[in-house]
């Protein structure tokens, strides 16, 4: 029985050009024979958790993203779906059913992602991100050096400021401001003032330190509670935390806080179609309650609230961004572990390496995108 399971897994992986115990960097080494039954019966979540447990790895750990690229291109998950056991099938069916009737991004549920992801320790992010600590997709377009993360983020920050026409003394707000990177750049280079909101206490504490001396206020606040009047609003990477059920009210809240003619710069991760998708690993271990939307699902709720000024696809930039983060995370692991004082173990390391590598590959093969949308609140006649 065990031998048959091993042969079946090998056959599925060979369709993607992957060999168990092969010699290529992306080939895998199985360290625990329980791997075969678990991944066949438990699907994506079991596959990820087996990696977290150290049951398998690629020959070259840093080539894990190449492994994922191959299995995504070959659609291995579709081939393996027929072997899922009944409990796994029922769990997936239940999630799909609940998605039709529940709001996974309500105010109370939104706090889970802060606790599980954003509040796990600033030392991790300080050693993984660029010097400005921007936790969103950079912009490598036109750059020869695909490892210069600092410059790639400057490119993104500057473009966003130009897209909304920042001018001195404008009042701006960053919704989901993270560590305040965009606000700091805008204040230093465009002489604006403003506020940033985040639901993460850890992010807010560090952001306040980084913003000292600048006309920037950092608040721990849910977007639903946003108040004030602003010339410009920006938001990076928020769509998956807002969800499709809340996007119209999200847009209305942003609009209510903008002056007539005010612009809203929205740069977010998205998917290619509007059909239901679910990644049980990401939902359980990385971003609980997260929901990726298609471009249509993000544009349609804005109707009657905003004018759409421009739409760009920046998805090709997230693969090198994630690769940089992964290299920094793995390269600084011992220091991250030491500073964490017991918060981070090898299972955590494996899980984050898996998350960063698999996400990079999803962007590389085109399964995921980054949509950059500029909205404008009606009320100002453009003229000729």
N, C-alpha and C positions, 0 to 999 in steps of 0.2 A: 504493500500500500504506500509506504513512505517513498519507495523508489519511483512509483508511478506518479506521485505528486511532484517529485523533483523533476522528472522528465517532462511533465506537463508545464511546469513553470519555465523550464529551459526552452521548450518549444515556443511559448508565448514571447519570451525575451529575445529569442533568436530572430523573430519577425521584425524586431527593431534593431538588429545588428549588435546585440549584447550577448556575451557568453559568460556563463557562470564559471568562475575560476579561469577566465581567459587572460590574455596578456595586454589588452588595450587599457588605457587609463580609465575609460568609462565602463569596463567590464566589472562585474561584482564578485566579491568574495563572501560566501555564506559562512558565518561563524557559529550558527546554531541551527540544527536541522529542524527545529520547530517552525522555522521561517516559512517553509513551503506550505504547510497546511494553513497556517495563520493568514498568510497573504491571499491565498486562493479563496478562503472562506470569508475573510473579513474585509477585503477590498482596500480602498484608498487609506482608510484610517489605520487598518492593521499593518499596511505596508509602511506607513510613516512611523507608527509606534514600534515596529520591529527595528527600524533604523535607530530610533531614540534609545532603544534597549541595547543597541550594539550587536544585533543579530546579523547585520550585513553592512557592507560598505563598498564603495568603488575602490579599485586598485589604487588610484590616486584620489585621496579624499577631496582635494580641491577641483577634481574633475566631475564632481557630482552633478553639476549643472549640465555637463555634456550627456550624462546618463539620462537626465530628465528630458533634454532636447530630443533625444532619440525615441524615448517611449511616447512623447507627445506627438511627434511627427507620425509615428506608426499607429497611434490611437490604441495603445495597448490596453487601456482601461475598458474600451468597448469589447475587446476580445475576452477579457477576463471576467466581464460582468456575469456571464452565464454560470460561473462557478461560485457565486456568492451564496452563503448559507441563508436559511430562512430568517434568523434574527436580524442579520444585516439588511436583507431586502425589506423587512418590515420597518426597520428604523428609518431607512431612506424614504419609504412610502409615507411614514408618519410625518417626517420633516416636510415633505412636499405638501401634504394635506394641511399641516399647521400653517405653512407659508401662505395659504389662501385665505386664512381667517384671522391670523394674529399679526400684531405689530412687533417685530423683533427689535425695533430701535426706539421703543418708548423711553420716556425720561428715566424711569427706574432701571430698565435693562441697559441703557447706554452706559451706566456706571461700571458695568462688568468689564468692558474693554479697557477702561482707564485703570482699574485695579489689576487686571491680568496682563496688560501690555505696556501702558504708558507710565505706570507708577512702580515699575519693577526695579528702578534704580538708575539714576542719572549717570553713574559711572560707566554703565554699559554703553549708553548713547554717546558719551564723551569720547570713548575709545573706538567707536564704530563709525560715527558720522564725520562730515567735513568740519573745518574749523569754525564755521558759522552755525553748526549743529542744525542743519536743515534736513528734516526727516520726510522728504518727498522727492520726487523724480527730478534729477538735474537735467541739464541741456548740453549734450556733447556734440551737437551738430556743427560740422565744419572744423572740429578739433582733431588733430593728429594723435594726440596723447589721450587715449581712452581711459587713463588712470588718474588724470588730473581732476579729481572730484571738486576741489576748491574752486577752480576756474569755471568748471561746468555749472556750479551753483550760482556763481556770479552772473553767468550768461542768462540763466533762468530768472534770477531776481531782477536783473536789469530789463529784460524783455517785458516782464510783467508790469514793471513800473511805467515803461513807455507805452504799453498797450492801453493803460487806463489814463494816460496823460497826466501823470503826477506833476504838481506845481508846488512851489514853496507855500507853506502854511496851510495846505489842505489838511482836513481832518479825515483820517482813514481808520478802518477797522479790519483786523485779520481774524476771521472766524475759524477757530481751530488753529491757534497761532503757534502751537508747539513751544519751542524754546525762544521764540521771538525773532528768528533770523530775518524774515522779510521786513518786519517793522524796523529793526535796527538798520538794515541796509537802506530802506526808504528814508529814514530820518537822517542818516549820515550823508546820503548822496542826493536826496531830493528835498531835504529840509522840511519834511512834513511832520505832523504830530498825530497822535492817535492812540488806539487801544487794541489790545489783543485779548481774546477770550479762549479758555481751554477748560476742559473738565478735569484735567490732571493737576493735582496739587504739586507733584514732583516737578512737572514741567514749569508750572507757574513760579515756583520758588527760584529755580535756576534762571528763568527768563527775567525775573525782576532784577537779579544780580547783574545779568548781562546788559540790561537796558538802563542801568544807573547812569544818570547824567543826561539822559535823552528825554524828550517830551512824550514819553510812552507810558501808558497805564496797562498793567497786566492783571486780568481778573479771572478768578475761577468761576466759570459761568457756563451754563448750557445755552446753546444758540436760541432756544425757545424763550429765554429771558433777556435777550439782547435789547438794549434801549439806547437812545441817543440819536444824533443827526450827523451823518457823515457824507463827505464828498465822494468817497470811494470805499468799496468793500472788496476784500480778496479772501479766497479760501482755497487751500491746497489739500487734496487727499481726504475730503470730508464726505464724499458721496456715499461711500460704503457704510459710513456711520449714521447717515441720515435715512437711507433706505427709500424705496420707491413710494411707500405709503405716506411718507412725510415730506416729500420734496416740494409739493405745492405750498404747504404751510411754511416750509423753510424759505422758499423764494419770497413769499409774502412778508415774512419777518425781515429779511434783508432789504426788501423794497421799502418797507415802512421806515427803515432807519436811514435811507438814502435821500438826498435832496433830488428834486426833479432834474433829470439829465445825468444823475450820478451813475457811475459804472460799477459793475460787479465782475471781477475776474475770478473765474471758477476753473481750476485745473485738477482733474480727478482721474482715478483709475476707472476703466469701463470695460465692458465685454462687447462682443460682436453682434449678439442677437438678444432678443428680449425674453427668450425662453428661460424657464427655471433652471438654475445651476446651484450646486451645493458642494462645498469641499469640507468634509467632516473633520479633517485634520486642522485646517485653518480655523474652523468654527470652534473646535474644542481647545486648541492649544495656543492659538495666536490672536485672532480677532473674533471673539465670541459675538454672535449676532450680526456680523458684517454681511453686507449684501451688495454685490456688484451689479451695476445697471448698464444698459445699453445707451448709446447716444440718444436714441428716440425716447427712452424712459427719462432722460435728463432734460431734454428740450421740451417735450410736450407739456409738463406741468408748469412751465414758465409762461405759457400762452395767456395773454391778457394782463400779465404782471410786468414782464420785461420785453424789450426788443432785443433780438439776437444780432450782435454787431459782427462777430467773427467766430469761426470754429476751426481749430487746428488739431491735427493728430500728432502727438509728441511721443507715441508709444515706443519708438525705436530707442529712445534715450533711457528707458528704465532698465533694460538688460545691463548696460555698463554701470549704471548707478548701483544696482543690486550686487553686481560682481564686486565692485569696490567695497561696498559695505561688508560683504561676506569675507573678503580678504582681510579687511581690518578686524572684523570680529574674530575670525579664526587666528589671525596673527597676534592679536592682543589677548587671547583667551586666558592665559595664565594670570595676567594682570587684572582682567575683568573678574575672574574667579576670586583672586585675593581681595580685591576691593569689595566684593560682594559679601564677604564674611559669612559664607555658608549658604547664601541665597541661590547660587548657581551651581549645579552639579553637571556631570557628564551627559545626563539625559537632556538637560536644558540646552547644553552646547549642541548636541546632535539635533535637537528639535529646531533650534534657530538656524543652524547650517542648512538643514532640510528646507525650512521655510524660505530662506534667502535664495538658495540654489534653484529650487523648483519654481519660485516666482520669476527669477531671472529668465529661465527657459521658457516660461509661458509668454513672456513679452517677446523673446527672441523669435519664437515660431509664429507669433501673431495671434495667439489665443486671447491675449489681453492687450488693451490699448491705454493711452493717456489722452484724454480729451481736454483741450484748452478752449474754454468758451468765454467770450466777453459779452456780457449783457449790459443793457442800459435801461434805466428807469425812464419811462415816457414823461413828457412834460416840457421838453425844450424843442423848438422847431429848428431843424438843421439849416434851413435856407439853401441857397444855391452857391 
